[in-house]
């Protein structure tokens, strides 16, 4: 009798499992696929595409798996303004659940399309000054994201350049005229700090890749020169040319992001972009789960990393100060 009771319970259990398994399978198949758009102002072949990898990993860690509950449309535009606008228009017309966008020009191009698609930006220096959000604490509208710099970092760049290369008395600020308002904001702290470091800052505007060579060659004709390369789409996408020219003309240079130093630049000091993209994934996750983008505050960088390239220092005949090396987050040998 006891055996028969157990047999019946076992059979009933099998029947229940037979019902449960198809239901679970159907539920998995019916899981809603959310769509996100990604607009990047660098090429898909960019060696530092790890920035996007950090975002993708952040999404996976939060349970968003491509092909199961997530579909991502990528658009890569470099620093071509027309491409940025065309890709922004295309993504808005797709009406995804949220858009991830990097750089001020790309975010402005997206903002100009209007519409109500939520968007998370990264690598935007001054979103209020660019007219993207009314304030950082509660941006409202459909845009929020992460800034990369406080403009006061300019004086720190100058200080580090002079510590590494004390002979430098002329410092060219390399930037694109398209980002002139933001270059002016960096210029102020650098100009204010220049007398204390016996340095004279000069502007070195490069509107395109073709202008970089002539501008830097003209600057290098006089001695004791150095560079501070400002963060904008043009300098980022043409970093190889800037790094090569700096080495050819023996110009010590400070760069804003790690990937400049990894590509052969002398040193960099700025936010860890991989961390910024991971944090952007958390914002995208919250928006997909129902939070309004305008209710999420715009956040600044939480970690600044210092990278020194000893190979380049040797080529330039520079001996890196031991204290600076000890403080570095990464030393490339």
Backbone torsions as a table, in degrees:
resi	resn	phi	psi	omega
1	UNK	NA	-45.3	178.3
2	UNK	-63.9	-38.6	179.0
3	UNK	-62.5	-42.8	-178.6
4	UNK	-64.4	-38.2	179.4
5	UNK	-63.8	-45.2	178.8
6	UNK	-62.7	-39.2	-179.7
7	UNK	-61.8	-42.1	179.7
8	UNK	-65.2	-40.2	178.8
9	UNK	-63.6	-38.8	179.9
10	UNK	-64.6	-44.0	-179.6
11	UNK	-65.0	-42.7	177.1
12	UNK	-61.4	-38.8	178.0
13	UNK	-62.0	-42.1	177.7
14	UNK	-62.2	-40.8	179.3
15	UNK	-62.8	-41.3	178.5
16	UNK	-63.8	-41.5	179.0
17	UNK	-65.0	-37.9	-179.1
18	UNK	-63.1	-33.8	177.3
19	UNK	-75.8	-40.1	-174.7
20	UNK	-67.6	-41.2	-176.0
21	UNK	-60.2	-50.3	177.9
22	UNK	-61.2	-36.4	178.5
23	UNK	-63.0	-42.8	179.2
24	UNK	-64.3	-40.8	-179.7
25	UNK	-64.3	-42.2	179.6
26	UNK	-65.4	-37.8	179.1
27	UNK	-63.1	-39.3	179.6
28	UNK	-66.8	-40.0	179.9
29	UNK	-66.0	-31.4	-176.4
30	UNK	-85.8	-2.6	-179.0
31	UNK	-55.9	129.2	-173.7
32	UNK	-66.8	132.2	176.5
33	UNK	-91.5	119.8	177.9
34	UNK	-93.1	148.6	-176.5
35	UNK	-115.2	131.0	174.1
36	UNK	-125.8	148.3	174.2
37	UNK	-106.9	147.3	178.8
38	UNK	-129.9	120.4	178.8
39	UNK	-116.6	113.5	-177.0
40	UNK	-115.5	137.1	-179.8
41	UNK	-93.8	36.3	170.0
42	UNK	-143.0	164.2	-174.9
43	UNK	-74.7	153.3	177.6
44	UNK	-62.6	-24.8	-179.4
45	UNK	-86.9	1.4	-178.7
46	UNK	-55.2	130.4	-179.3
47	UNK	-59.3	-23.7	-178.7
48	UNK	-98.6	34.7	176.0
49	UNK	-66.7	0.0	174.1
50	UNK	-58.1	-22.5	176.2
51	UNK	-57.8	-46.6	179.3
52	UNK	-70.5	-36.1	177.6
53	UNK	-58.7	-38.5	178.9
54	UNK	-64.1	-38.2	176.7
55	UNK	-65.8	-47.1	-179.7
56	UNK	-58.7	-43.4	179.1
57	UNK	-65.1	-40.4	177.3
58	UNK	-59.0	-40.7	178.1
59	UNK	-66.2	-42.6	178.3
60	UNK	-62.0	-42.8	179.6
61	UNK	-61.0	-25.5	-179.8
62	UNK	-93.0	5.6	175.0
63	UNK	95.6	8.3	-179.8
64	UNK	-98.3	112.8	-173.8
65	UNK	-115.1	123.4	-179.8
66	UNK	-58.8	129.3	179.2
67	UNK	90.9	-15.9	176.8
68	UNK	-105.8	-63.6	178.2
69	UNK	-124.1	12.6	-178.4
70	UNK	-145.1	139.4	172.1
71	UNK	-131.4	127.7	-175.6
72	UNK	-116.2	131.2	174.0
73	UNK	-106.2	117.0	-179.0
74	UNK	-99.0	142.0	171.9
75	UNK	-135.3	130.6	-175.9
76	UNK	-118.7	131.1	-171.2
77	UNK	-128.5	-7.7	-174.7
78	UNK	59.4	-145.9	179.8
79	UNK	-107.3	20.6	179.0
80	UNK	-80.5	114.8	-176.9
81	UNK	-60.2	-39.8	179.6
82	UNK	-65.0	-41.5	177.9
83	UNK	-61.9	-42.9	179.3
84	UNK	-59.0	-46.6	-179.0
85	UNK	-65.7	-42.4	-179.6
86	UNK	-64.3	-44.2	179.3
87	UNK	-67.0	-39.1	178.0
88	UNK	-61.7	-43.9	179.6
89	UNK	-62.0	-42.1	-178.9
90	UNK	-64.2	-44.5	-179.1
91	UNK	-65.3	-41.1	179.4
92	UNK	-62.6	-39.8	178.9
93	UNK	-65.2	-28.5	177.4
94	UNK	-68.9	-20.8	-179.9
95	UNK	52.8	57.0	176.3
96	UNK	-72.0	175.1	179.1
97	UNK	-72.2	-30.5	179.6
98	UNK	-163.1	154.3	178.5
99	UNK	-122.7	135.4	170.1
100	UNK	-101.7	131.7	-176.7
101	UNK	-139.5	142.0	178.9
102	UNK	-120.0	146.6	176.1
103	UNK	86.0	153.3	178.6
104	UNK	-64.6	-48.4	-179.2
105	UNK	-58.9	-40.6	-179.4
106	UNK	-68.6	-38.8	179.8
107	UNK	-68.8	-38.5	176.0
108	UNK	-63.3	-43.1	178.7
109	UNK	-60.7	-39.2	178.0
110	UNK	-68.9	-43.0	-179.1
111	UNK	-61.7	-36.0	-178.8
112	UNK	-66.5	-19.1	-179.8
113	UNK	-75.5	-14.2	-177.5
114	UNK	70.3	-155.0	-179.6
115	UNK	83.3	179.7	-173.7
116	UNK	-123.4	13.3	179.9
117	UNK	-65.9	125.3	178.4
118	UNK	-62.6	144.4	-179.1
119	UNK	-141.8	143.4	175.9
120	UNK	-116.9	121.2	179.8
121	UNK	-102.7	153.9	172.1
122	UNK	-134.2	159.0	178.9
123	UNK	59.3	39.9	173.2
124	UNK	-110.7	121.1	-172.8
125	UNK	-76.0	-44.9	-174.3
126	UNK	-138.4	78.8	-176.4
127	UNK	-65.0	-28.2	177.1
128	UNK	-72.1	-47.4	178.9
129	UNK	-62.6	-29.9	178.9
130	UNK	-81.6	-2.6	179.4
131	UNK	76.9	20.4	-177.1
132	UNK	-86.6	-36.9	177.9
133	UNK	-137.7	150.3	-179.8
134	UNK	-75.4	-30.0	176.5
135	UNK	-158.2	165.4	-174.7
136	UNK	-84.0	-34.6	-174.9
137	UNK	-68.9	-38.3	178.7
138	UNK	-143.3	85.6	-170.5
139	UNK	-66.7	-25.4	-177.8
140	UNK	65.8	-172.3	177.0
141	UNK	58.0	-150.8	-175.8
142	UNK	-112.0	6.3	-177.1
143	UNK	-114.7	139.6	167.9
144	UNK	-155.3	177.7	179.1
145	UNK	160.8	-145.7	-169.4
146	UNK	-136.0	125.6	174.6
147	UNK	-84.5	166.0	-176.1
148	UNK	-113.9	-29.6	-172.4
149	UNK	-139.5	148.8	158.2
150	UNK	-93.8	136.0	-175.5
151	UNK	-61.4	-22.9	-179.9
152	UNK	-65.2	-13.3	179.0
153	UNK	-62.4	-19.5	-180.0
154	UNK	-56.1	-40.7	-180.0
155	UNK	-66.9	-33.0	177.7
156	UNK	-68.3	-39.7	176.5
157	UNK	-59.4	-44.6	-179.8
158	UNK	-63.8	-44.0	-180.0
159	UNK	-59.4	-46.6	-178.5
160	UNK	-65.7	-38.3	178.7
161	UNK	-61.8	-42.5	-179.4
162	UNK	-70.8	-31.8	176.7
163	UNK	-65.5	-41.3	-179.0
164	UNK	-77.0	-37.8	-176.0
165	UNK	-131.8	78.6	-176.3
166	UNK	-60.7	-22.3	-177.9
167	UNK	-73.4	-15.1	-176.5
168	UNK	-69.8	123.7	176.5
169	UNK	-121.0	-12.8	177.6
170	UNK	-120.1	125.9	-175.5
171	UNK	-125.4	116.8	177.9
172	UNK	-90.0	127.4	173.7
173	UNK	-92.6	110.9	-175.4
174	UNK	-91.4	123.1	-176.9
175	UNK	-157.1	167.1	175.9
176	UNK	-94.7	135.3	177.2
177	UNK	-57.7	-24.2	179.1
178	UNK	-64.8	-22.2	178.3
179	UNK	-110.5	27.4	-175.2
180	UNK	-53.3	-41.7	179.9
181	UNK	-58.1	-37.6	-178.9
182	UNK	-77.2	-34.5	175.3
183	UNK	-60.6	-38.4	177.7
184	UNK	-62.4	-35.6	179.9
185	UNK	-69.1	-34.7	174.0
186	UNK	-73.3	-35.7	-177.3
187	UNK	-59.7	-40.0	-176.3
188	UNK	-55.5	-56.1	179.2
189	UNK	-63.1	-35.2	179.7
190	UNK	-67.5	-44.6	179.7
191	UNK	-63.4	-39.2	-179.3
192	UNK	-66.4	-34.9	-177.8
193	UNK	-85.3	-17.2	-172.1
194	UNK	-55.5	-45.3	-178.9
195	UNK	-58.6	-36.8	-179.6
196	UNK	-66.3	-23.4	-178.9
197	UNK	-108.3	12.4	179.0
198	UNK	52.0	50.9	-177.8
199	UNK	-133.4	147.7	177.5
200	UNK	-117.5	110.1	178.2
201	UNK	-77.4	143.8	175.1
202	UNK	-134.1	153.1	-179.8
203	UNK	-86.8	137.9	177.2
204	UNK	-131.1	82.0	-177.0
205	UNK	-79.9	130.3	178.0
206	UNK	-127.7	106.2	-175.6
207	UNK	-77.4	-16.4	-179.2
208	UNK	-157.0	171.9	177.6
209	UNK	-60.7	-33.3	-177.8
210	UNK	-68.1	-22.8	-177.6
211	UNK	-86.8	-13.7	-174.3
212	UNK	-63.0	-47.0	-178.7
213	UNK	-58.4	-56.8	-179.5
214	UNK	-59.5	-38.9	-177.9
215	UNK	-66.8	-45.6	-177.8
216	UNK	-73.8	-33.7	177.1
217	UNK	-65.3	-39.9	178.0
218	UNK	-65.2	-40.3	179.3
219	UNK	-65.7	-37.4	-174.9
220	UNK	-74.8	-7.3	-179.8
221	UNK	-67.3	-23.8	176.0
222	UNK	-101.6	150.7	-173.3
223	UNK	-78.0	171.7	172.4
224	UNK	60.8	39.2	179.6
225	UNK	-97.1	153.8	174.0
226	UNK	-147.5	168.6	-175.6
227	UNK	-124.8	143.8	161.6
228	UNK	-120.8	114.8	-176.8
229	UNK	-93.6	117.8	-177.5
230	UNK	-80.8	154.7	-177.8
231	UNK	-80.9	108.1	169.6
232	UNK	-151.8	171.5	-173.1
233	UNK	-61.7	-39.5	-177.8
234	UNK	-65.9	-48.2	-179.1
235	UNK	-66.4	-34.3	-179.7
236	UNK	-69.4	-42.9	-176.7
237	UNK	-78.6	-15.2	178.3
238	UNK	-117.8	31.2	-176.4
239	UNK	-64.3	-33.9	-179.3
240	UNK	-62.1	-40.9	179.0
241	UNK	-66.2	-42.4	179.8
242	UNK	-64.4	-43.9	-179.3
243	UNK	-64.3	-42.1	-179.6
244	UNK	-65.1	-42.8	179.9
245	UNK	-68.2	-37.1	177.3
246	UNK	-61.9	-41.0	178.7
247	UNK	-68.8	-42.2	-177.7
248	UNK	-62.4	-39.7	-177.4
249	UNK	-97.2	9.0	176.7
250	UNK	54.0	52.5	179.5
251	UNK	-107.3	107.6	174.3
252	UNK	-59.6	139.0	-173.7
253	UNK	-139.2	142.7	173.4
254	UNK	-107.1	133.5	-177.1
255	UNK	-120.8	158.2	-173.0
256	UNK	-86.9	-17.4	-175.2
257	UNK	-134.9	152.9	-178.6
258	UNK	-52.5	-41.3	-172.5
259	UNK	-66.2	-18.0	172.1
260	UNK	-66.8	-47.0	179.8
261	UNK	-66.5	-38.9	177.9
262	UNK	-63.0	-32.9	179.7
263	UNK	-81.4	-0.8	177.5
264	UNK	119.5	0.1	176.3
265	UNK	-70.2	155.6	-175.1
266	UNK	-64.1	-47.2	-178.5
267	UNK	-163.5	159.2	178.4
268	UNK	-140.9	153.2	175.1
269	UNK	-148.2	115.2	-177.6
270	UNK	179.0	-175.3	-176.4
271	UNK	-68.2	150.6	173.9
272	UNK	-78.5	103.6	-174.4
273	UNK	-67.5	-27.3	176.7
274	UNK	-63.2	-39.0	177.5
275	UNK	-66.1	-39.9	179.6
276	UNK	-62.4	-43.3	-179.3
277	UNK	-69.0	-34.3	175.3
278	UNK	-64.1	-41.9	178.9
279	UNK	-66.6	-32.9	176.7
280	UNK	-62.8	-35.5	177.9
281	UNK	-60.9	-38.2	178.5
282	UNK	-64.0	-37.4	177.5
283	UNK	-68.7	-42.7	178.1
284	UNK	-60.8	-41.7	178.1
285	UNK	-58.8	-45.2	-178.6
286	UNK	-65.0	-38.1	179.1
287	UNK	-67.4	-42.3	178.5
288	UNK	-62.6	-25.4	-179.3
289	UNK	-94.5	6.7	170.3
290	UNK	116.9	-7.8	178.5
291	UNK	-73.6	137.0	176.2
292	UNK	-72.6	134.3	-178.9
293	UNK	-59.7	-37.2	-178.7
294	UNK	-67.4	-14.0	177.6
295	UNK	-90.1	-6.7	-179.6
296	UNK	-94.7	122.1	-177.0
297	UNK	-67.7	147.2	172.1
298	UNK	-70.9	130.2	-176.2
299	UNK	-112.6	150.6	176.0
300	UNK	-94.4	179.0	179.9
301	UNK	-68.7	146.9	178.4
302	UNK	-107.0	-12.1	-176.5
303	UNK	-145.3	124.3	174.2
304	UNK	-106.8	132.1	-177.5
305	UNK	-115.4	143.6	-179.5
306	UNK	-113.9	124.3	-177.8
307	UNK	-124.7	131.8	-179.0
308	UNK	-119.5	137.1	-179.8
309	UNK	-110.7	102.4	-177.1
310	UNK	-70.9	-29.0	178.0
311	UNK	-62.2	-45.8	179.7
312	UNK	-68.1	-38.0	177.6
313	UNK	-59.1	-40.3	179.4
314	UNK	-64.5	-42.0	178.9
315	UNK	-61.1	-37.9	-178.1
316	UNK	-84.5	-3.4	-178.4
317	UNK	72.7	30.3	-177.5
318	UNK	-106.9	134.1	173.4
319	UNK	-100.2	116.4	-178.1
320	UNK	-69.9	131.1	176.6
321	UNK	-60.0	131.8	-178.7
322	UNK	-55.4	-38.2	-178.9
323	UNK	-64.1	-39.0	179.0
324	UNK	-66.6	-40.2	177.9
325	UNK	-64.5	-38.3	-179.0
326	UNK	-65.1	-30.6	-179.3
327	UNK	-86.1	-11.0	-175.2
328	UNK	-67.8	143.9	175.1
329	UNK	-80.0	-25.4	180.0
330	UNK	-150.9	135.3	176.7
331	UNK	-122.3	121.1	-179.5
332	UNK	-94.4	118.5	-175.7
333	UNK	-112.2	NA	NA
